Amino acid sequence: MKTYIRIPNTIQSFNNTESRIAKTISGRSVYVLEGEIENPCTEYCFNCNCVMHIHSRQTRSLRHIPFGNTLTELRFIQNRYFCQHCHATRNQLIPFKAKEHFITTELESYAGKLLAFGLTNKEVSEITGLNKNIIKAIDLKRLKDLYTIDGETLIAPEEQARFLGVDEFKLHNGHKYATVIVNLENGHILWIAHGKKKEVVFSFIEHVGEEWMDGVEAVACDMNSDFQEAFEEKCQHIQVVFDYFHIIKNFNDKVISEIRKGEQGKVIEKSGKIFRRNEVVRKTGYVDLYESLIRENKLLFTVDLIKEKLSGPSF
């Protein structure tokens, strides 16, 4: 069975009269499709409804879907109309132009489909030859169409999540934070909001509804007490657990580091590096120093034993 790939050779409302390789952009050839806008209708003034006349003409260019490594561009004349009655002016409508960018609606749709397929903004930018800011704007519009009602109000998730993950991250220079809530089973982001306080969790619960939250069994978070208290206050049936990464990180930063600071001597100064390594590494590269520290210091021995238990497969 043969498979055919259909490449469109016409653009709705555009009459292609000539095609040629005209220039290069970033080392890629650009195939220019010259033509005109098909618009036989009489233009009427939006103020007084009188017939408008052509006042001037200007050449316009719009980027279009690439063919392989060759970029394409539409080039045509756009009329500017003038009303002799009320002196209003306006440009000729370009039916195939994207609203926010100087690209065709077909290219905008093509880029959106590549993003939906899972390609990164950088990859789509390289394929289409478009600026990364344009791709970012197309992706934002695509996500708003998918997950919002009016571009602002989020649509409540239809799929029930059993396990949630909550974490905060720094914004810009680190003086501000935002919180993200995800479905741990598939990685889908369910909620992002400024701040890292209880109000973020409360807003999420209000967004999804109590009935949806009844289906949640557990939530994993860091040791931010606000997150834990918020879920325990609003949804007492949910099991709150601390994620593995933050347990190990806090143990290293707050326990081992403090013990290391409290010890004296040149040998003890190296203990921090030793006890941050796993058992195989330290018993091969620091075997003598490791055994000496364990024999002489019961506190270090206890801390090391706890760390091994936390890092083991049984945890």
N, C-alpha and C positions, 0 to 999 in steps of 0.2 A: 504494500500500500504506500503510495507516494504522499509526501507531505509538502504543502506549498506555503510559502510565506508571502503574504499580501502586503505590498508597500503602497500606500496611497500616493497618487501622483497629482491630485487636485486638492485645493483648499476651498471650502465653501465661501462664496462671495468674493473670491479672488480670481481674476482672469490673468493667467500666466502667459506672457507674450515672448519672453526671452530668458534663457538660462545660461550661465557661464561661471567659470572659476574666476573670481575677481581679486581676492586678497588672501592673506593668511592671518590667523590669530593664534598666538602662542605656538607657532610651528604647525598649525593645522590649517588645511585648505578650507576656504569658505565658498560654497556653491550658492551663487546669488540668483534668486528667482525674481525677475523683474516682471511687472504687470500693473494692473489697475484694479481698483475696488469696483465691484459690480453693484451699482446703486442707481437704478433708473428712476427712482421715485423723486418727485419734486420735494424740495426742502421747504418746510414752513417754520416761521418764527415761533419760538416758544413763548414769547410775550404777547404778540398781537395776532398771531396766526396768519400773517401775510406771507406771500411767497418770498423766499430769500434768494439772493443772487450771489454768484461766485465772486469773492473779493480778492482772493489770492490763492496761490498753490505752493505747496512745499513737499519736498521729498522726505519720505519716511522709510525707516528700516526696522524690521522686526526679526528677531532670531526665531528659527523654526527647528523642527526635529532633525537631528543629525542623521546622516547615512554612513554607518560605520564610523571611521575616523574623520570623515568630512563633515564640517559644520554647514548649516544652511541658513539662508537669510532671505527674507522677502523685502523687496524694494519697490515702492510705488509712490504715486502722487496723491496727497491728501488735500482736498479743497477746504478753504475757509470761507464761510458764508456771511453775508451782510444783509441786514434788513433796512431798506431805504425808508421805511415808515417810522420805526422806533430806534434805529441805529444799533440794534443788538447784533452781536457776532457769535459765531460758534464754529467749531471744526466739524468736518464730515465724520460721521460715525464709522469706526473700523470694526466690523462685526467679528473679525477673527483675532482681535487683540485682547490679551489678558488685561484685566482691570487695573492692576497695580504695577505692571512691568511692561517693558518694550519687548515682549515676546508674544508668540501666538498662543491661542487657547489650547491648541494641540500640544505644543511643547510644555505648557504648564501642566496639562493632564498627564503627559508622558513622564515628567519628572515626579509627579505625585505618585504614579503607579510604581516607579522604581523605589521610592521611599517606602511605600506600603509593602513592597516585596521584601524589604529588610536591608537594603543598601544604606550605607551611611551618607550623611550630607556631603562629605568629601568625595566619595565615590560617584555620587550622582553629579556633582559639580564637574568632575573629570570627564564623565561620559557625555554630558550635554554641553560642556564648554561654558556654562553659566557661572557667574560670580557666586561665591559661597553664601553671601548675604541674600541673594535672590532665592537660592535653594532653601535657606533657613526660613525665609518668609513663606515659601510654598509649603514647606513642612508644617509650619505653624497653622496656616489656613486649613491644611488637610486634617490636622489633629483637632482643631476647633470644630470642623464639620462633623467629625466622628464622635466627639465626646462632649460637645456643648449644644445647647438648644439655640441660643442667640449669640454665640460667640463669647459669652461670659458665664452663663449658668451651666454648670456641669451636669451631665446626665448620670443618674444613679446607675451603678453597675448591675447588669442583668444576671451575670454569673455569680453564684454563691461561692464565697471563699471560706475555707475551713481554718486556714492558718494565715495570720497576718504578720508582717514585719514592719517595725517602726524605727526610724533613725533620723537624726538631724544632721545637717551639713552646713558648712560655712558659705556665706555669700560674699562675693567681692573681696574686700580686704580682711574679712574675718571678724568684723565687729557685729555683723548681723547673721542670723541663722534662719534656716527653713527646715521643715519637717516633711518627710515622704513616708507614705504608707503603701505597702505593696502586698499583693497576693503571693505568698511564698511558694505556692504550688506551680505557678506559671510565670512569675516575675512581672506580672502586669502592675503598672502603677495605678493606684486607686485614688490617691489624694496627695497634693502638694500644697503647702501653705507656709506663709512667713511665721517665724517664731518657733519655739520649742517648749511651750507651756501646755497646760491642761486644755486650754481653749482650742488648740489645734485638734486634739482628739475629740473634744465635745462637738466641734463643727463637723468632723467626719461622721460621727455617729448620727448626728441630725441629718446629714446628707443622705446616708444609706438607709436610715430608718431602723427602728428597734427590731422589726421582724427579720430584717437581713442580718443584723448583729446576732440574733438568736442562733443562727447557723454557724457562727464562728466558735471554734473550739479552743484555740490558743493564739497568743500573740507573743512574738519575740521582740525584745527591745534591748537597748543598752541599760546602763544603771542610772538613767535619768528618772528620779523618783516621781516626777510629774506624770510621765507616761504610765507608769505602773499604777499610781493612785487614780488617774483618770479612768482607766479601764476597770479597776476594782470598784470605783464609785458608781459607774454607769452600767457596767455589765459584769456582775459578780460571778456569773457562770463561766467566764472566760479564764483559762489558765494563763497567767503571765509568767514567762520564762526569760532569763537573761541569755543573750546569744553568746556563743562560744568565744568569738573574737574578742569581745569586750571583757569577758572574764579573764582571759589570758593576758590581755593588754594591761588591765588594771592590776593584776597580780604582779606583773613585771615592773610596772611603773611605781606602784605604791607600796609593795611589800619588799621585793628583792632590792629595789633601789634604796629604800630607807635602811634596810639592814646593811647594805654595802656602805652607805654613808656613815653608819655608826661604827664600823670596824676601823681599825688603825693598822698601819704597816704597809710596806710595799707589796707584800704577797697578797694581802687582803684587798688591795686596790684593784687587782686583776680578777677578783672573784666575780665581779659583776658580769664580765665577759664570759666567764666560764659557765655561770649558772643560767645564762640566757641561751646557751647552746643545748642542743639535744644530747642525749646520752651517748650516741655513737661518736659524735664529733669530739666532745670533751674527753672521752675516755681514750681517744687515740692521740689527740694533739696536746692535751693537758693532763695526762694520766697521773703524773707524780704530784703536781700541785693540787689536782682535784682530790686525790686520796688523802693528802695531808690536811686539806681544809676540812674534809668530812670527819676525820679522826679528832681534830682539835676543837671543832666548833659544833656543838649539838644543835644550835639554832640554824646554822646553815644546812645541816643535814636534814632537819625537819622541813625547812623551806624547799629544799631540793626534792624531797620525797613528795611533798604536796604538788609541786610543779609537774613531776612525772605522772602523778595520778590524774591531774587535770588534762595533760597532753595525751594520755593513753587512749586506746580504742574503746575502753569501757565507758568513757565519758559521753 
